[in-house]
Amino acid sequence: MKLSYVWVLVALFASVSLSAQKTTRHHELGIQLEQSYGFMYGAPLNFKTLYKVGASDKAVWRFQVGNMQFGRNYYEPSQQRSSWMSVGGSIGREWRKEMNADLRFFHGPLIGAEMSMSRSVSDVPPGTDNSYFYIMPNVIYVLGIQYRINPSLYVAAEIHPGFNTQFNYNDGHWSPNRYMSGGMNGQVALLSVAYQFETYRKGKTKKARGIVQTPE
């Protein structure tokens, strides 16, 4: 009788261990074109990076980093030097609903912010040294359609209804002038392409144990 209990415990332990080893986590890596109409009107192609993760592809957390930009200019007549840098990002939740075998609808809230810093210095008398900083938080709701090219790759189009506001800092103080805007964030649609895969994790450690293809 005691031997039977031992075998039962061994079988249960093996079953739990095997189940833990087969537990997977869903990942998606992609890029997103910020302004889809750039293809038609020649606007700069500004890309954002996308990372999505979840227990499955039915609902994922979404992390997005905007295009980090920086530059430096020099104007000879005024001997003016200027430099600037901007960056943005967001975090949100995304849910998916199957429409057919290859097409699905997705939606969810997204909270983010964009920041920009610049400085302009001129040596021509009387001389100037101006610094500017602004931060623009935003709250949007993502609505989109996703099409599976194959089990590992998909393309998507989405719109971002929501609102944002801007705070400006100049010459050592915050400006009382602020603005708030809403609508579609000035964009017709955003296009993205992403690679999706799953990794094994052991128990609750979420440590990658290997890579398997996302099932169809």
Summary of the structure (lengths in Angstrom):
residues: 216
radius of gyration: 24.7
end to end distance: 46.0
largest distance: 98.9
contacts: 585
relative contact order: 0.17
helix: 12%
strand: 63%
